[in-house]
Amino acid sequence: MDSVPELSAAAHRAYVPWRELIVSRASACMPDAPGAVHQAIASAYQTATLTALAESELKVSEGAQRASVEVALSWLDPNRLSSSSDC
């Protein structure tokens, strides 16, 4: 992410609503976990997304970039975080 200044600069503002949603979801799925864990999960999603975008910047099509992000995020599937069917 740091290698692409535009992504780095915009990341904080653009991702605030998304991060808040992820923190809320993590809180609901893991209510006993400390808030720092919920924030770390949101950070992991954000970093994986931005890293996938940075790595795919040479790919011309938006579809190829989207596919790169989907692959990265599939490894962070919330169902892997909890055995609950609600998460």
C-alpha positions as CSV (number, residue, x, y, z in Angstrom):
1,M,0.0,0.0,0.0
2,D,2.8,2.4,0.8
3,S,4.3,1.9,-2.6
4,V,1.2,3.6,-4.1
5,P,1.0,7.1,-2.5
6,E,-2.5,7.7,-3.9
7,L,-3.9,4.6,-2.2
8,S,-2.1,5.3,1.0
9,A,-3.3,8.9,1.2
10,A,-7.0,8.1,0.4
11,A,-7.1,4.9,2.5
12,H,-8.0,6.4,5.8
13,R,-10.9,8.6,4.7
14,A,-12.3,6.3,2.1
15,Y,-12.3,3.2,4.3
16,V,-13.7,4.6,7.6
17,P,-17.3,3.5,6.9
18,W,-16.1,0.1,5.7
19,R,-13.8,-0.4,8.7
20,E,-16.7,0.6,11.1
21,L,-18.9,-2.0,9.5
22,I,-16.2,-4.7,9.8
23,V,-15.6,-3.7,13.5
24,S,-19.3,-3.9,14.2
25,R,-19.6,-7.3,12.5
26,A,-16.5,-8.6,14.4
27,S,-18.0,-7.3,17.7
28,A,-21.2,-9.1,17.0
29,C,-19.5,-12.4,16.1
30,M,-16.9,-12.2,18.8
31,P,-18.4,-10.2,21.7
32,D,-15.9,-11.5,24.2
33,A,-12.9,-10.4,22.2
34,P,-11.3,-7.1,23.1
35,G,-12.0,-4.1,20.9
36,A,-8.4,-4.2,19.7
37,V,-9.1,-7.5,18.1
38,H,-12.1,-6.1,16.2
39,Q,-9.9,-3.2,15.0
40,A,-7.1,-5.6,14.0
41,I,-9.6,-7.6,11.9
42,A,-10.7,-4.4,10.1
43,S,-7.1,-3.5,9.6
44,A,-6.4,-6.9,8.1
45,Y,-9.3,-6.5,5.6
46,Q,-8.2,-3.0,4.7
47,T,-4.5,-4.0,4.2
48,A,-5.4,-7.1,2.2
49,T,-7.6,-5.0,-0.1
50,L,-5.1,-2.2,-0.7
51,T,-2.2,-4.6,-1.1
52,A,-4.2,-6.6,-3.7
53,L,-5.0,-3.3,-5.5
54,A,-1.4,-2.2,-5.4
55,E,-0.2,-5.6,-6.7
56,S,-2.7,-5.6,-9.5
57,E,-2.1,-2.0,-10.6
58,L,-0.4,-3.3,-13.7
59,K,-3.5,-5.2,-14.7
60,V,-5.4,-3.2,-17.2
61,S,-8.9,-4.3,-16.6
62,E,-11.0,-3.4,-13.7
63,G,-12.3,-7.0,-13.6
64,A,-8.7,-8.3,-13.1
65,Q,-8.2,-5.9,-10.2
66,R,-11.5,-6.9,-8.7
67,A,-10.5,-10.6,-9.0
68,S,-7.2,-9.9,-7.2
69,V,-9.1,-8.2,-4.3
70,E,-11.6,-11.0,-4.1
71,V,-8.9,-13.7,-3.9
72,A,-7.1,-11.7,-1.2
73,L,-10.3,-11.2,0.8
74,S,-11.4,-14.8,0.5
75,W,-8.6,-15.7,2.9
76,L,-10.2,-13.5,5.5
77,D,-13.6,-15.0,5.2
78,P,-15.5,-14.1,8.4
79,N,-16.7,-17.7,8.6
80,R,-13.2,-18.7,9.3
81,L,-13.1,-16.5,12.3
82,S,-16.0,-18.1,14.1
83,S,-17.9,-21.4,14.1
84,S,-21.2,-19.5,14.4
85,S,-23.4,-19.6,11.3
86,D,-24.2,-16.0,11.9
87,C,-20.7,-14.8,11.3
